[in-house]
Amino acid sequence: MSEKKSVVLEREYVIPLRKVYFLQRTKRAPRAIRLIRKFVKRHVKAERVIITNKVNEYIWSRSIEKPPRRIKVKVVKTEDNVAKVYLVGE
């Protein structure tokens, strides 16, 4: 059924999320998620970006108003042009 896709690229990034703090408080965490997706698309040239639950939970850990200022992630890109974002240490 589902074959194991081979890994094309594997990198670690520290993504700065300081731009998120220029928004109103009630939109910061969703914007941080969009910013991570945009950053990964730009850096690994992927068509699709999948963000794992651990990354999402880390962004939302201090509620919608106070996401972290930066996040360290591991990005794995497969041959079918899909990038998956993991929290470092996951």
N, CA, C and O atoms as CSV, one atom per row, in Angstrom:
chain,resi,resn,atom,element,x,y,z
A,1,MET,N,N,0.826,-1.200,0.000
A,1,MET,CA,C,0.000,0.000,0.000
A,1,MET,C,C,0.869,1.263,0.000
A,1,MET,O,O,1.140,1.831,-1.058
A,2,SER,N,N,1.309,1.703,1.198
A,2,SER,CA,C,2.115,2.924,1.247
A,2,SER,C,C,3.589,2.553,1.357
A,2,SER,O,O,4.019,1.927,2.326
A,3,GLU,N,N,4.339,2.945,0.362
A,3,GLU,CA,C,5.759,2.648,0.341
A,3,GLU,C,C,6.513,3.688,1.153
A,3,GLU,O,O,6.067,4.830,1.271
A,4,LYS,N,N,7.632,3.307,1.704
A,4,LYS,CA,C,8.482,4.220,2.454
A,4,LYS,C,C,9.212,5.120,1.458
A,4,LYS,O,O,9.971,4.627,0.623
A,5,LYS,N,N,8.991,6.428,1.536
A,5,LYS,CA,C,9.633,7.369,0.628
A,5,LYS,C,C,11.070,7.611,1.082
A,5,LYS,O,O,11.340,7.699,2.280
A,6,SER,N,N,11.979,7.718,0.137
A,6,SER,CA,C,13.369,7.949,0.512
A,6,SER,C,C,13.601,9.428,0.846
A,6,SER,O,O,13.001,10.322,0.250
A,7,VAL,N,N,14.473,9.647,1.800
A,7,VAL,CA,C,14.784,10.993,2.271
A,7,VAL,C,C,15.760,11.640,1.307
A,7,VAL,O,O,16.797,11.067,0.973
A,8,VAL,N,N,15.413,12.851,0.859
A,8,VAL,CA,C,16.253,13.594,-0.059
A,8,VAL,C,C,17.116,14.591,0.706
A,8,VAL,O,O,18.277,14.815,0.363
A,9,LEU,N,N,16.531,15.190,1.752
A,9,LEU,CA,C,17.196,16.266,2.472
A,9,LEU,C,C,16.792,16.235,3.933
A,9,LEU,O,O,15.628,15.994,4.254
A,10,GLU,N,N,17.742,16.477,4.818
A,10,GLU,CA,C,17.447,16.517,6.253
A,10,GLU,C,C,18.296,17.623,6.876
A,10,GLU,O,O,19.525,17.566,6.845
A,11,ARG,N,N,17.629,18.627,7.441
A,11,ARG,CA,C,18.341,19.774,8.010
A,11,ARG,C,C,17.701,20.239,9.305
A,11,ARG,O,O,16.537,19.952,9.583
A,12,GLU,N,N,18.490,20.967,10.096
A,12,GLU,CA,C,17.975,21.598,11.316
A,12,GLU,C,C,18.009,23.100,11.131
A,12,GLU,O,O,18.969,23.648,10.590
A,13,TYR,N,N,16.956,23.762,11.582
A,13,TYR,CA,C,16.849,25.213,11.484
A,13,TYR,C,C,16.408,25.786,12.820
A,13,TYR,O,O,15.698,25.134,13.586
A,14,VAL,N,N,16.839,27.020,13.090
A,14,VAL,CA,C,16.266,27.808,14.174
A,14,VAL,C,C,15.441,28.879,13.480
A,14,VAL,O,O,15.985,29.771,12.829
A,15,ILE,N,N,14.127,28.785,13.621
A,15,ILE,CA,C,13.228,29.703,12.920
A,15,ILE,C,C,12.877,30.863,13.845
A,15,ILE,O,O,12.297,30.640,14.908
A,16,PRO,N,N,13.215,32.096,13.468
A,16,PRO,CA,C,12.856,33.250,14.297
A,16,PRO,C,C,11.373,33.582,14.108
A,16,PRO,O,O,10.885,33.665,12.981
A,17,LEU,N,N,10.677,33.768,15.207
A,17,LEU,CA,C,9.245,34.072,15.143
A,17,LEU,C,C,8.956,35.474,15.683
A,17,LEU,O,O,7.832,35.761,16.094
A,18,ARG,N,N,9.960,36.342,15.683
A,18,ARG,CA,C,9.762,37.668,16.277
A,18,ARG,C,C,8.746,38.513,15.527
A,18,ARG,O,O,8.110,39.382,16.123
A,19,LYS,N,N,8.582,38.274,14.224
A,19,LYS,CA,C,7.614,39.043,13.433
A,19,LYS,C,C,6.186,38.861,13.951
A,19,LYS,O,O,5.337,39.739,13.797
A,20,VAL,N,N,5.943,37.714,14.560
A,20,VAL,CA,C,4.611,37.388,15.071
A,20,VAL,C,C,4.176,38.386,16.140
A,20,VAL,O,O,2.984,38.657,16.285
A,21,TYR,N,N,5.126,38.931,16.885
A,21,TYR,CA,C,4.805,39.830,17.994
A,21,TYR,C,C,4.386,41.222,17.545
A,21,TYR,O,O,4.004,42.038,18.384
A,22,PHE,N,N,4.444,41.523,16.251
A,22,PHE,CA,C,3.950,42.808,15.758
A,22,PHE,C,C,2.445,42.773,15.511
A,22,PHE,O,O,1.826,43.808,15.260
A,23,LEU,N,N,1.867,41.591,15.583
A,23,LEU,CA,C,0.419,41.431,15.379
A,23,LEU,C,C,-0.338,41.645,16.682
A,23,LEU,O,O,0.253,41.705,17.760
A,24,GLN,N,N,-1.658,41.758,16.559
A,24,GLN,CA,C,-2.457,41.788,17.779
A,24,GLN,C,C,-2.367,40.446,18.479
A,24,GLN,O,O,-2.155,39.413,17.845
A,25,ARG,N,N,-2.528,40.473,19.781
A,25,ARG,CA,C,-2.285,39.287,20.611
A,25,ARG,C,C,-3.068,38.055,20.218
A,25,ARG,O,O,-2.549,36.941,20.282
A,26,THR,N,N,-4.305,38.239,19.813
A,26,THR,CA,C,-5.185,37.089,19.574
A,26,THR,C,C,-4.939,36.379,18.254
A,26,THR,O,O,-5.677,35.454,17.914
A,27,LYS,N,N,-3.923,36.784,17.500
A,27,LYS,CA,C,-3.643,36.121,16.226
A,27,LYS,C,C,-2.219,35.598,16.134
A,27,LYS,O,O,-1.787,35.194,15.055
A,28,ARG,N,N,-1.489,35.595,17.223
A,28,ARG,CA,C,-0.061,35.296,17.170
A,28,ARG,C,C,0.269,33.824,16.912
A,28,ARG,O,O,1.094,33.535,16.045
A,29,ALA,N,N,-0.335,32.903,17.624
A,29,ALA,CA,C,-0.001,31.478,17.451
A,29,ALA,C,C,-0.377,30.966,16.054
A,29,ALA,O,O,0.436,30.279,15.435
A,30,PRO,N,N,-1.566,31.269,15.535
A,30,PRO,CA,C,-1.865,30.812,14.172
A,30,PRO,C,C,-0.910,31.414,13.146
A,30,PRO,O,O,-0.537,30.752,12.178
A,31,ARG,N,N,-0.522,32.647,13.354
A,31,ARG,CA,C,0.417,33.297,12.442
A,31,ARG,C,C,1.796,32.633,12.527
A,31,ARG,O,O,2.487,32.508,11.516
A,32,ALA,N,N,2.193,32.209,13.724
A,32,ALA,CA,C,3.479,31.533,13.897
A,32,ALA,C,C,3.510,30.226,13.099
A,32,ALA,O,O,4.528,29.889,12.494
A,33,ILE,N,N,2.411,29.504,13.101
A,33,ILE,CA,C,2.321,28.258,12.332
A,33,ILE,C,C,2.466,28.552,10.841
A,33,ILE,O,O,3.191,27.851,10.136
A,34,ARG,N,N,1.781,29.582,10.364
A,34,ARG,CA,C,1.886,29.960,8.950
A,34,ARG,C,C,3.302,30.404,8.595
A,34,ARG,O,O,3.795,30.116,7.505
A,35,LEU,N,N,3.953,31.107,9.526
A,35,LEU,CA,C,5.315,31.576,9.298
A,35,LEU,C,C,6.292,30.403,9.196
A,35,LEU,O,O,7.199,30.426,8.365
A,36,ILE,N,N,6.114,29.381,10.032
A,36,ILE,CA,C,6.955,28.177,9.972
A,36,ILE,C,C,6.781,27.489,8.619
A,36,ILE,O,O,7.757,27.080,7.990
A,37,ARG,N,N,5.531,27.367,8.180
A,37,ARG,CA,C,5.234,26.724,6.896
A,37,ARG,C,C,5.908,27.489,5.738
A,37,ARG,O,O,6.499,26.884,4.843
A,38,LYS,N,N,5.807,28.812,5.776
A,38,LYS,CA,C,6.396,29.656,4.733
A,38,LYS,C,C,7.928,29.546,4.736
A,38,LYS,O,O,8.544,29.457,3.674
A,39,PHE,N,N,8.538,29.552,5.923
A,39,PHE,CA,C,9.985,29.449,6.073
A,39,PHE,C,C,10.491,28.136,5.483
A,39,PHE,O,O,11.474,28.120,4.742
A,40,VAL,N,N,9.818,27.042,5.812
A,40,VAL,CA,C,10.248,25.716,5.339
A,40,VAL,C,C,10.087,25.613,3.826
A,40,VAL,O,O,10.967,25.084,3.147
A,41,LYS,N,N,8.979,26.110,3.293
A,41,LYS,CA,C,8.780,26.088,1.838
A,41,LYS,C,C,9.903,26.831,1.130
A,41,LYS,O,O,10.414,26.363,0.113
A,42,ARG,N,N,10.287,27.983,1.661
A,42,ARG,CA,C,11.318,28.801,1.033
A,42,ARG,C,C,12.694,28.134,1.105
A,42,ARG,O,O,13.466,28.207,0.149
A,43,HIS,N,N,13.005,27.484,2.229
A,43,HIS,CA,C,14.340,26.954,2.414
A,43,HIS,C,C,14.579,25.575,1.812
A,43,HIS,O,O,15.702,25.278,1.404
A,44,VAL,N,N,13.569,24.733,1.746
A,44,VAL,CA,C,13.790,23.390,1.190
A,44,VAL,C,C,13.076,23.172,-0.137
A,44,VAL,O,O,13.118,22.072,-0.688
A,45,LYS,N,N,12.423,24.202,-0.654
A,45,LYS,CA,C,11.749,24.148,-1.964
A,45,LYS,C,C,10.746,22.997,-2.046
A,45,LYS,O,O,10.730,22.242,-3.018
A,46,ALA,N,N,9.915,22.875,-1.017
A,46,ALA,CA,C,8.922,21.804,-0.970
A,46,ALA,C,C,7.564,22.320,-1.431
A,46,ALA,O,O,7.238,23.493,-1.250
A,47,GLU,N,N,6.779,21.427,-2.029
A,47,GLU,CA,C,5.424,21.791,-2.441
A,47,GLU,C,C,4.472,21.761,-1.249
A,47,GLU,O,O,3.603,22.622,-1.105
A,48,ARG,N,N,4.655,20.745,-0.395
A,48,ARG,CA,C,3.779,20.563,0.766
A,48,ARG,C,C,4.606,20.510,2.024
A,48,ARG,O,O,5.692,19.930,2.042
A,49,VAL,N,N,4.085,21.125,3.094
A,49,VAL,CA,C,4.772,21.117,4.381
A,49,VAL,C,C,3.829,20.522,5.416
A,49,VAL,O,O,2.698,20.981,5.570
A,50,ILE,N,N,4.298,19.496,6.128
A,50,ILE,CA,C,3.512,18.869,7.186
A,50,ILE,C,C,4.181,19.205,8.516
A,50,ILE,O,O,5.358,18.910,8.726
A,51,ILE,N,N,3.418,19.823,9.404
A,51,ILE,CA,C,3.927,20.197,10.724
A,51,ILE,C,C,3.417,19.170,11.733
A,51,ILE,O,O,2.213,18.933,11.823
A,52,THR,N,N,4.335,18.558,12.494
A,52,THR,CA,C,3.937,17.520,13.448
A,52,THR,C,C,3.201,18.117,14.649
A,52,THR,O,O,3.258,19.321,14.899
A,53,ASN,N,N,2.517,17.252,15.376
A,53,ASN,CA,C,1.764,17.689,16.548
A,53,ASN,C,C,2.650,18.286,17.633
A,53,ASN,O,O,2.246,19.225,18.318
A,54,LYS,N,N,3.862,17.744,17.792
A,54,LYS,CA,C,4.779,18.251,18.824
A,54,LYS,C,C,5.137,19.717,18.562
A,54,LYS,O,O,5.189,20.521,19.493
A,55,VAL,N,N,5.382,20.058,17.300
A,55,VAL,CA,C,5.698,21.446,16.942
A,55,VAL,C,C,4.485,22.330,17.228
A,55,VAL,O,O,4.614,23.409,17.806
A,56,ASN,N,N,3.322,21.867,16.822
A,56,ASN,CA,C,2.090,22.621,17.047
A,56,ASN,C,C,1.841,22.830,18.538
A,56,ASN,O,O,1.497,23.934,18.959
A,57,GLU,N,N,2.010,21.790,19.331
A,57,GLU,CA,C,1.804,21.898,20.779
A,57,GLU,C,C,2.808,22.844,21.421
A,57,GLU,O,O,2.474,23.566,22.360
A,58,TYR,N,N,4.042,22.842,20.914
A,58,TYR,CA,C,5.062,23.751,21.447
A,58,TYR,C,C,4.701,25.212,21.158
A,58,TYR,O,O,4.863,26.072,22.024
A,59,ILE,N,N,4.218,25.491,19.960
A,59,ILE,CA,C,3.805,26.863,19.609
A,59,ILE,C,C,2.641,27.305,20.490
A,59,ILE,O,O,2.612,28.440,20.964
A,60,TRP,N,N,1.690,26.414,20.707
A,60,TRP,CA,C,0.486,26.757,21.465
A,60,TRP,C,C,0.661,26.568,22.974
A,60,TRP,O,O,-0.283,26.819,23.723
A,61,SER,N,N,1.831,26.138,23.446
A,61,SER,CA,C,2.022,25.808,24.860
A,61,SER,C,C,1.776,26.977,25.811
A,61,SER,O,O,1.350,26.769,26.947
A,62,ARG,N,N,2.036,28.193,25.362
A,62,ARG,CA,C,1.798,29.361,26.225
A,62,ARG,C,C,0.594,30.160,25.742
A,62,ARG,O,O,0.524,31.369,25.960
A,63,SER,N,N,-0.329,29.509,25.106
A,63,SER,CA,C,-1.589,30.045,24.603
A,63,SER,C,C,-1.405,30.824,23.304
A,63,SER,O,O,-0.305,30.905,22.758
A,64,ILE,N,N,-2.499,31.389,22.827
A,64,ILE,CA,C,-2.528,32.077,21.532
A,64,ILE,C,C,-1.741,33.387,21.567
A,64,ILE,O,O,-1.247,33.847,20.537
A,65,GLU,N,N,-1.628,33.978,22.739
A,65,GLU,CA,C,-1.051,35.327,22.845
A,65,GLU,C,C,0.464,35.365,22.946
A,65,GLU,O,O,1.076,36.369,22.578
A,66,LYS,N,N,1.094,34.283,23.443
A,66,LYS,CA,C,2.544,34.337,23.685
A,66,LYS,C,C,3.283,33.129,23.128
A,66,LYS,O,O,3.799,32.320,23.899
A,67,PRO,N,N,3.346,32.989,21.803
A,67,PRO,CA,C,4.148,31.888,21.247
A,67,PRO,C,C,5.630,32.138,21.501
A,67,PRO,O,O,6.016,33.264,21.815
A,68,PRO,N,N,6.462,31.116,21.371
A,68,PRO,CA,C,7.907,31.315,21.594
A,68,PRO,C,C,8.503,32.284,20.573
A,68,PRO,O,O,7.969,32.454,19.477
A,69,ARG,N,N,9.608,32.912,20.945
A,69,ARG,CA,C,10.277,33.883,20.057
A,69,ARG,C,C,11.037,33.189,18.936
A,69,ARG,O,O,11.232,33.773,17.870
A,70,ARG,N,N,11.470,31.950,19.162
A,70,ARG,CA,C,12.163,31.170,18.133
A,70,ARG,C,C,11.898,29.695,18.412
A,70,ARG,O,O,11.524,29.312,19.521
A,71,ILE,N,N,12.098,28.887,17.392
A,71,ILE,CA,C,11.867,27.448,17.542
A,71,ILE,C,C,12.932,26.695,16.752
A,71,ILE,O,O,13.255,27.062,15.623
A,72,LYS,N,N,13.471,25.640,17.353
A,72,LYS,CA,C,14.472,24.811,16.685
A,72,LYS,C,C,13.775,23.571,16.149
A,72,LYS,O,O,13.174,22.805,16.902
A,73,VAL,N,N,13.865,23.384,14.826
A,73,VAL,CA,C,13.165,22.283,14.175
A,73,VAL,C,C,14.100,21.479,13.286
A,73,VAL,O,O,15.158,21.949,12.870
A,74,LYS,N,N,13.674,20.245,13.006
A,74,LYS,CA,C,14.359,19.387,12.040
A,74,LYS,C,C,13.406,19.196,10.869
A,74,LYS,O,O,12.250,18.820,11.064
A,75,VAL,N,N,13.882,19.451,9.655
A,75,VAL,CA,C,13.059,19.330,8.459
A,75,VAL,C,C,13.571,18.159,7.635
A,75,VAL,O,O,14.761,18.066,7.331
A,76,VAL,N,N,12.651,17.267,7.278
A,76,VAL,CA,C,12.988,16.107,6.456
A,76,VAL,C,C,12.166,16.193,5.176
A,76,VAL,O,O,10.935,16.209,5.213
A,77,LYS,N,N,12.862,16.247,4.045
A,77,LYS,CA,C,12.182,16.320,2.750
A,77,LYS,C,C,12.315,14.978,2.052
A,77,LYS,O,O,13.406,14.412,1.985
A,78,THR,N,N,11.203,14.469,1.531
A,78,THR,CA,C,11.209,13.178,0.836
A,78,THR,C,C,11.196,13.387,-0.668
A,78,THR,O,O,11.048,14.509,-1.153
A,79,GLU,N,N,11.352,12.291,-1.397
A,79,GLU,CA,C,11.446,12.377,-2.854
A,79,GLU,C,C,10.158,12.843,-3.529
A,79,GLU,O,O,10.197,13.311,-4.667
A,80,ASP,N,N,9.016,12.723,-2.845
A,80,ASP,CA,C,7.754,13.198,-3.431
A,80,ASP,C,C,7.484,14.672,-3.117
A,80,ASP,O,O,6.346,15.132,-3.213
A,81,ASN,N,N,8.541,15.414,-2.740
A,81,ASN,CA,C,8.509,16.866,-2.533
A,81,ASN,C,C,7.626,17.287,-1.361
A,81,ASN,O,O,6.969,18.327,-1.414
A,82,VAL,N,N,7.611,16.483,-0.311
A,82,VAL,CA,C,6.880,16.798,0.913
A,82,VAL,C,C,7.894,16.978,2.038
A,82,VAL,O,O,8.759,16.128,2.249
A,83,ALA,N,N,7.776,18.096,2.760
A,83,ALA,CA,C,8.674,18.360,3.884
A,83,ALA,C,C,7.913,18.161,5.180
A,83,ALA,O,O,6.796,18.657,5.331
A,84,LYS,N,N,8.509,17.442,6.112
A,84,LYS,CA,C,7.886,17.202,7.401
A,84,LYS,C,C,8.728,17.913,8.477
A,84,LYS,O,O,9.951,17.776,8.505
A,85,VAL,N,N,8.068,18.663,9.349
A,85,VAL,CA,C,8.746,19.486,10.352
A,85,VAL,C,C,8.602,18.839,11.709
A,85,VAL,O,O,7.488,18.631,12.191
A,86,TYR,N,N,9.752,18.510,12.342
A,86,TYR,CA,C,9.796,17.900,13.669
A,86,TYR,C,C,10.450,18.869,14.641
A,86,TYR,O,O,11.289,19.681,14.251
A,87,LEU,N,N,10.066,18.782,15.898
A,87,LEU,CA,C,10.747,19.516,16.946
A,87,LEU,C,C,12.086,18.813,17.212
A,87,LEU,O,O,12.132,17.583,17.243
A,88,VAL,N,N,13.160,19.561,17.402
A,88,VAL,CA,C,14.460,18.954,17.665
A,88,VAL,C,C,14.385,18.238,19.005
A,88,VAL,O,O,13.901,18.792,19.992
A,89,GLY,N,N,14.865,17.013,19.029
A,89,GLY,CA,C,14.783,16.201,20.229
A,89,GLY,C,C,13.576,15.291,20.239
A,89,GLY,O,O,13.363,14.563,21.209
A,90,GLU,N,N,12.779,15.314,19.180
A,90,GLU,CA,C,11.587,14.470,19.078
A,90,GLU,C,C,11.947,13.112,18.522
A,90,GLU,O,O,11.074,12.259,18.362
